[in-house]
Amino acid sequence: MAGVLDGKVAVITGGAAGMGLATSRLFLEQGAKVVVGDLQEGETGALAATFGDAVSYLRTDVLFEGDVEALVGHAVQTYGGLDVLFNNAGYGGTIAELDQLKMESVDRTIGVLLRGVILGYKHGVAAMKARGGGSMISTASVAGLTGGGGPVIYSVCKAGVIHLAKCAAIELAPHGIRSNAICPGAIRTQLLSRAYGISKEEAEPFRAFLAERAEAGHPIPRIGEPDDIAQTALFLASPASKFVTGQAIAVDGGYSADPAADQGQRAALSEALKAFRARATTPA
Ligand SMILES: NC(=O)c1ccc[n+]([C@@H]2O[C@H](COP(=O)([O-])OP(=O)(O)OC[C@H]3O[C@@H](n4cnc5c(N)ncnc54)[C@H](O)[C@@H]3O)[C@@H](O)[C@H]2O)c1
C-alpha cells in the first residue's frame, strides 16, 4: 500500500527514544527513508530489523555544528536529498532557580534546545533548497506558550523555537519550505519520568502506571502518548499540510486552552507520583 511519505527523506533528531522514536517508526511505515540523529542508538536497531536499509542511525549531538552538518550530509549522501527535518532532540535542561543558575548549564540548555534547532535550520534548509522545497518541524512545548509549564530556561528556549518556526516560515515560503512547531503537553516518555525524579529502573513501571490514570491535568483526561506527537509530525511532513506554515500546533489535550491548567497538571502529576510511590512501597 502506498504511504503518504513514499519517496521522501527525513532526518529526526532525538529519534531513538520517546516521541522521536514513535515518529521514526510512523514515517518509515509511511514509506519515508529516515536518518535518526541521537546521542544514543536506543531502539534504532529494532527499527532496522523491521525496515532494513530504509533507516540509518548517526550518533549526533545537536550541540555541535559539525554533528548536525554531518547528519544532514549523511541523509543526502545515503538517500539522495532531504525533504523533512524534525528538530526534536531535547532534555529538561537546568532546573536551578534564577539566582542560583550556573551559566555553563544555561549555555548547554540553550545550546541543545535552541541553538541545536537553529543548526537544524541552517543545514537542513540548505539541503531542502537544493531539493526545491521541504518541511521543517521542531518540537517546542506548551511551556513555550505560557509561563509555568516547565523550568524557566527550558521554557524560554521552547518559546524561541516557536518564534523561530514563525520567522523562518516567512523567509522560507518562497523556497517551497514550510516551517512549523509542535507544542506537546505532558507526554509519557523518559523525559517526563526524569522530570519527576523517577530513576531509570523505575521509568518503565512509572510510564505504565501513568497510562492507567486519567488524571494527567489535561482537559482530555489522559497522559499524552508519543504517537500523538508522531501523528502531528506526519501531518506536517505530508502534503496534507501543504498550506500550513508558521504555526505552533499544541498537542496537549486542551491544556493550553485552559489558563488554570498548569496548576491542575502539577497537582495531578504530583498526586500520580505519590500514588506510584505508595504502590511501589506497599507489599503485595
Ligand atoms: N515528554 C514531554 O512531556 C514533553 C513535553 C513537551 C516537549 N517535549 C520535548 O519533546 C522532545 C522529545 O522529548 P521526549 O519526551 O521524547 O524525551 P526522550 O528523553 O524520550 O527522548 C529524547 C531523545 O533526545 C535525545 N537527545 C537528548 N539530547 C540530545 C542531543 N544533545 N543531541 C542529540 N540527541 C539528544 C535523547 O538521547 C533521546 O533519545 C524534546 O525536545 C522535549 O523537550 C517533551
The ligand as a Gaussian input file, in Angstrom:
#p B3LYP/6-31G(d) Opt

LIG

0 1
 N        7.739000      14.399000      27.314000
 C        7.119000      15.544000      27.462000
 O        6.201000      15.653000      28.285000
 C        7.486000      16.739000      26.595000
 C        6.626000      17.839000      26.608000
 C        6.925000      18.932000      25.783000
 C        8.048000      18.916000      24.975000
 N        8.876000      17.837000      24.994000
 C       10.029000      17.865000      24.071000
 O        9.940000      16.748000      23.217000
 C       11.218000      16.415000      22.684000
 C       11.440000      14.916000      22.776000
 O       11.446000      14.542000      24.144000
 P       10.880000      13.148000      24.711000
 O        9.873000      13.481000      25.713000
 O       10.544000      12.246000      23.578000
 O       12.175000      12.674000      25.518000
 P       13.077000      11.346000      25.480000
 O       14.067000      11.546000      26.559000
 O       12.234000      10.129000      25.489000
 O       13.786000      11.418000      24.045000
 C       14.696000      12.457000      23.743000
 C       15.770000      11.907000      22.824000
 O       16.648000      13.020000      22.510000
 C       17.976000      12.568000      22.602000
 N       18.860000      13.702000      22.899000
 C       18.948000      14.408000      24.047000
 N       19.904000      15.359000      23.943000
 C       20.421000      15.250000      22.690000
 C       21.447000      15.936000      21.987000
 N       22.160000      16.904000      22.571000
 N       21.710000      15.574000      20.701000
 C       21.018000      14.555000      20.125000
 N       20.063000      13.853000      20.749000
 C       19.763000      14.199000      22.020000
 C       17.963000      11.538000      23.735000
 O       19.090000      10.659000      23.667000
 C       16.645000      10.831000      23.486000
 O       16.797000       9.717000      22.644000
 C       12.218000      17.279000      23.472000
 O       12.593000      18.380000      22.680000
 C       11.409000      17.733000      24.672000
 O       11.869000      18.951000      25.191000
 C        8.633000      16.746000      25.796000

